[in-house]
Amino acid sequence: MQLVDHQKVNKRMSFRIIVNRISSIIFFLSTMLGLVVLGILLYRVFSQGFEWINMDFITGKLSTQPERAGIMGAILGTLWLMAVVAPVTMFFGVGTAIYLELYAKKNRFNGWLETNIANLAGVPSIVYGILGMTIFVRALDFGNIVLAGGFTMSLLILPIVIVSSQEAIRAVPKHLSEASYGMGATKWQTVRRIVLPTALPGIMTGAILSLSRAIGETAPLVVIGIPALLIPFPGGIFDKFTVLPMQIYYWTLDSSLVDEYANLAAATIVTLLVMLLIMNATAILIRSKFQKQYDN
Amino acid sequence: MPHPKLSTSHKSSVSIRDMIEAKKSSRQLGAKLEKGIPVILLLIALVSILTTVGIVLTLFTEMIEFFRRVPIMDFFTGTVLKPLSQTPEFGVLPLITGTVLSSAVAMAVAAPVGLMTAIYLSEYASERARKIFKPMLEVLAGIPTIVYGFFAFTFVTPLLREIIPGLEATNILSPGIVMGIMIIPMIASLSEDAMRSVPNSMRAGALALGSTKLEVTGRVVIPAAFSGIVASFVLGISRAIGETMIVTIASGSSKNFTFDLTQSMQTMTAYIVEVTGGDAAAGSTIYYSLYAVAMTLFVFTLLMNVLARYVSRRFREEY
């Protein structure tokens, strides 16, 4: 008995093979599409902005004249912002992660807490901006200073830091802490001397990556109301400030009025991307250098 | 040589008692610490709940004030948004169409390209190619949105205007496309995760029956990973709805109620930026309209995120 009609199968075979070949090419090309756009984007920004970058541009003050404009104020503002966001998110992010991973019992409240964090991660950044404007800038009357922006950004990236720290803590093998308990150590001693030091590279990597997201964010700071005026360099966390993305935003908007502003925006983008590159490279370095591999 | 402590015998008994006492008190301190730490950590963890409460409360209370001044039906069914005119009108529909259209354009780009990228990376690419392409896609995901906004405004829009003559200098098409490019890595990576978790034995079974790779992908892998793929699409939509800077820069601020992609339109996020950037006086109706729009946005994205989690849990095929 013949179950398979060979002729019929053979007839369709070459068609199926051709479709398979073509579709594999399409899949490859669509992967390339994203990368090609990335290439065009980077090429455009660098070719437009690179020749505008020099020492005067980096160290200069903002100016309405494109030739004299500099972004030192925005660079300092970005650094001060990081000086607020980094410790605040590390404290609350790692604290929450320790609680959830090592202390929290499996009950309804803690499950709800985790769901809440997952939902917060999906809230648009501009909503955090409104929260920051209402609470920090107006209700607590900080004004639009570094501290208000920093707290807002901290809340924004907190869910990401919590989740990445949780993953880092979860990756610490059980037998390390069991050995510690076996030696008579208490829970907190084990957490502080065994779990945290082992998880630290992973925690740092996640924290740096989320911090690099924070310094590229614009929307919350626009809502908080960072002025487009020429303000003096910020000297601390209680000063008014501007950051690199804000400067890109204003210059891009005004590029329809003054053509050179587009070049200034591109040059500022190059500066921002270089900062992000340095941070990401640091994160990757930490991950590859300090993270030990354990066999669970 | 006798032990120094033993040699002064009359003092030693006292010092040992002291030592026991000291040990006791330090142990009590340790015990207090052990009990206190979880409480402190719980308080720290409560910050994220406070954030949620803060968001909901601020949006809600200020929104209530807005609906005291503008009837709720006028807001949700109004097709005219003229906040600055003498007789202001606050219809949110122009903003909703702007948001939905830009997200639809974004998804028209991101869903097929993202899915096909995921298929290539999961099913076709060699391990070496994967190691090269995945980090490059992550770079694409790591670029700040303001940079995409700049790119849309100074490159994509002028380019599209060469092709489509009627295109305005600010329109919803160009930021939509650029948003789509921005979302590709997210959809690709989430869908790829879902497809890679399909066990190899299922692929092997289909291949052994004589299927081509495409047929394995289309009839075995994608159906098995379907819930994860749908979840990635829903999260992509949520991301597009909440995206701010690209649309603020490239889609303009005219509050047209239209479905014409070549025209300038405003999204909910861009409206919020415009109102806050324009220093709306606290207490004015425009200022309160901000919260009503933000609440709408918040509910939209929250529903999307909940839906994504529900889909990926409820419809997951377990192997």
Chai-1 contact restraints between the chains, C-beta under 6 A:
chainA,res_idxA,chainB,res_idxB,connection_type,confidence,min_distance_angstrom,max_distance_angstrom,comment,restraint_id
A,R16,B,T212,contact,1.0,0.0,6.0,A-B,restraint_1
A,N20,B,T212,contact,1.0,0.0,6.0,A-B,restraint_2
A,N20,B,K213,contact,1.0,0.0,6.0,A-B,restraint_3
A,N20,B,L214,contact,1.0,0.0,6.0,A-B,restraint_4
A,S23,B,L214,contact,1.0,0.0,6.0,A-B,restraint_5
A,S24,B,Y124,contact,1.0,0.0,6.0,A-B,restraint_6
A,F27,B,M116,contact,1.0,0.0,6.0,A-B,restraint_7
A,F27,B,I119,contact,1.0,0.0,6.0,A-B,restraint_8
A,F27,B,Y120,contact,1.0,0.0,6.0,A-B,restraint_9
A,F27,B,Y124,contact,1.0,0.0,6.0,A-B,restraint_10
A,F28,B,Y120,contact,1.0,0.0,6.0,A-B,restraint_11
A,S30,B,V113,contact,1.0,0.0,6.0,A-B,restraint_12
A,S30,B,M116,contact,1.0,0.0,6.0,A-B,restraint_13
A,S30,B,T117,contact,1.0,0.0,6.0,A-B,restraint_14
A,T31,B,T117,contact,1.0,0.0,6.0,A-B,restraint_15
A,T31,B,Y120,contact,1.0,0.0,6.0,A-B,restraint_16
A,L33,B,V113,contact,1.0,0.0,6.0,A-B,restraint_17
A,G34,B,L140,contact,1.0,0.0,6.0,A-B,restraint_18
A,G34,B,I184,contact,1.0,0.0,6.0,A-B,restraint_19
A,L35,B,M136,contact,1.0,0.0,6.0,A-B,restraint_20
A,V37,B,I181,contact,1.0,0.0,6.0,A-B,restraint_21
A,L38,B,L140,contact,1.0,0.0,6.0,A-B,restraint_22
A,L41,B,F151,contact,1.0,0.0,6.0,A-B,restraint_23
A,R44,B,F155,contact,1.0,0.0,6.0,A-B,restraint_24
A,F92,B,I44,contact,1.0,0.0,6.0,A-B,restraint_25
A,F92,B,V47,contact,1.0,0.0,6.0,A-B,restraint_26
A,G95,B,L41,contact,1.0,0.0,6.0,A-B,restraint_27
A,G95,B,I44,contact,1.0,0.0,6.0,A-B,restraint_28
A,T96,B,I44,contact,1.0,0.0,6.0,A-B,restraint_29
A,T96,B,A45,contact,1.0,0.0,6.0,A-B,restraint_30
A,I98,B,L41,contact,1.0,0.0,6.0,A-B,restraint_31
A,Y99,B,L41,contact,1.0,0.0,6.0,A-B,restraint_32
A,Y99,B,L42,contact,1.0,0.0,6.0,A-B,restraint_33
A,Y99,B,A45,contact,1.0,0.0,6.0,A-B,restraint_34
A,Y103,B,P38,contact,1.0,0.0,6.0,A-B,restraint_35
A,Y103,B,L41,contact,1.0,0.0,6.0,A-B,restraint_36
A,N116,B,I49,contact,1.0,0.0,6.0,A-B,restraint_37
A,N116,B,T52,contact,1.0,0.0,6.0,A-B,restraint_38
A,I117,B,S48,contact,1.0,0.0,6.0,A-B,restraint_39
A,N119,B,N305,contact,1.0,0.0,6.0,A-B,restraint_40
A,G122,B,S238,contact,1.0,0.0,6.0,A-B,restraint_41
A,G122,B,N305,contact,1.0,0.0,6.0,A-B,restraint_42
A,P124,B,G242,contact,1.0,0.0,6.0,A-B,restraint_43
A,P124,B,T301,contact,1.0,0.0,6.0,A-B,restraint_44
A,I126,B,T244,contact,1.0,0.0,6.0,A-B,restraint_45
A,I126,B,T269,contact,1.0,0.0,6.0,A-B,restraint_46
A,I126,B,I272,contact,1.0,0.0,6.0,A-B,restraint_47
A,V127,B,A294,contact,1.0,0.0,6.0,A-B,restraint_48
A,V127,B,F298,contact,1.0,0.0,6.0,A-B,restraint_49
A,I130,B,A294,contact,1.0,0.0,6.0,A-B,restraint_50
A,L131,B,G54,contact,1.0,0.0,6.0,A-B,restraint_51
A,L131,B,I55,contact,1.0,0.0,6.0,A-B,restraint_52
A,L131,B,T58,contact,1.0,0.0,6.0,A-B,restraint_53
A,T134,B,T58,contact,1.0,0.0,6.0,A-B,restraint_54
A,L155,B,T51,contact,1.0,0.0,6.0,A-B,restraint_55
A,T186,B,E34,contact,1.0,0.0,6.0,A-B,restraint_56
A,W188,B,L33,contact,1.0,0.0,6.0,A-B,restraint_57
A,W188,B,E34,contact,1.0,0.0,6.0,A-B,restraint_58
A,W188,B,I37,contact,1.0,0.0,6.0,A-B,restraint_59
A,G216,B,P144,contact,1.0,0.0,6.0,A-B,restraint_60
A,T218,B,I146,contact,1.0,0.0,6.0,A-B,restraint_61
A,T218,B,M245,contact,1.0,0.0,6.0,A-B,restraint_62
A,A219,B,T244,contact,1.0,0.0,6.0,A-B,restraint_63
A,A219,B,M245,contact,1.0,0.0,6.0,A-B,restraint_64
A,V222,B,V273,contact,1.0,0.0,6.0,A-B,restraint_65
A,V222,B,G277,contact,1.0,0.0,6.0,A-B,restraint_66
A,V223,B,T276,contact,1.0,0.0,6.0,A-B,restraint_67
A,P245,B,I146,contact,1.0,0.0,6.0,A-B,restraint_68
A,I248,B,I146,contact,1.0,0.0,6.0,A-B,restraint_69
A,Y249,B,I146,contact,1.0,0.0,6.0,A-B,restraint_70
A,T252,B,F150,contact,1.0,0.0,6.0,A-B,restraint_71
A,T252,B,F153,contact,1.0,0.0,6.0,A-B,restraint_72
A,T252,B,I249,contact,1.0,0.0,6.0,A-B,restraint_73
A,A262,B,T154,contact,1.0,0.0,6.0,A-B,restraint_74
A,A265,B,F150,contact,1.0,0.0,6.0,A-B,restraint_75
A,I269,B,V147,contact,1.0,0.0,6.0,A-B,restraint_76
